[in-house]
Amino acid sequence: ATEKTRWRVLSIENGVVELISENVISEKVISEENRKQEEDNMKKIGIFMADGCEEIEGLTVVDIVRRAKMEIVTISITGKKEVTSSHGVTFLADVLAEETGYADFDGIVLPGGMPGTIHLLENETVNAVIRKFADEGKLVAAICAAPSVLGAAGLLEGKHATCHPGFEEKLTGATTSEDEVV
């Protein structure tokens, strides 16, 4: 018997992903039918990647989501799959923003970093997708400076939000907080 920690999505509601960890001791082989059912129920998340993004805020999210056995797709807004982070780390995104269909995504993530956040703010596809996802009640998450993109898009009205210190005035309509979790 082996013991493993498994992460399961409980819900995605109002932009909040609720996960639960389970310690699983198992000797059974998962049937093909059960595996197919798990794949069908898997959540699909996209993460926009821009030149100048903070790699820890982008790639750590990818790592954690994949370890949780959920699908995450890295989406380059650079016009090419190569993305260079704010610290000069170059990596390959899975797809290009202009070649991606977003209907089957359950959520979208915006990593921060400079000038990556500015590139996200100026990108028409990013703005269209975050507005559409917000209208549909899908997950729209932003890290560090990137909540300023949500503020500029008018998506924080009446919501609690936090961001990298110094960006609070860009969280238009939000109640800002320095709390670790909002």
Sequence and secondary structure as in RCSB ss.txt:
>XXXX:A:sequence
ATEKTRWRVLSIENGVVELISENVISEKVISEENRKQEEDNMKKIGIFMADGCEEIEGLTVVDIVRRAKMEIVTI
SITGKKEVTSSHGVTFLADVLAEETGYADFDGIVLPGGMPGTIHLLENETVNAVIRKFADEGKLVAAICAAPSVL
GAAGLLEGKHATCHPGFEEKLTGATTSEDEVV
>XXXX:A:secstr
 EEEEEEEEEEEETTEEEEEEEEEEE     HHHHHHHHHH  EEEEEE TT  HHHHHHHHHHHHHTT EEEEE
E SSSSEEE TTS EEE SEEGGG   TT SEEEE   TTHHHHHHH HHHHHHHHHHHHHT EEEE TTTHHHH
HHTT  TT EE  STT GGGSTT EE  SS  
